[in-house]
Amino acid sequence: MEVILDKRYEMEIVFEGETHTLCNVLRSILMEDEKVKAAAYSIDHPIVGEPQLYIRAGSPKKSLKAAAETLRDRCDEFRGLIESL
């Protein structure tokens, strides 16, 4: 993960080695946050491109950390459901 833009209300991050899977779920969770004004990602080349996630929010770092925690919690919940089968 490399931060390529870090401003007060904007942040852009490159996720090396990741795909649509991580970026799309992060974008989706970020957009659930009322403090997030925009969240989007792009992959310039479908085979060799690295995803770039853009966040515009009152505090992009805090919003990203909260989204990561939410994702972890949801994964833990899902794992528990699967293990109970």
PyMOL commands that set and color helices and strands:
alter all, ss='L'
color gray80, all
select helices_A, chain A and resi 20-32+60-83
alter helices_A, ss='H'
color red, helices_A
select strands_A, chain A and resi 2-6+10-14+36-42+52-57
alter strands_A, ss='S'
color yellow, strands_A
deselect
rebuild
show_as cartoon
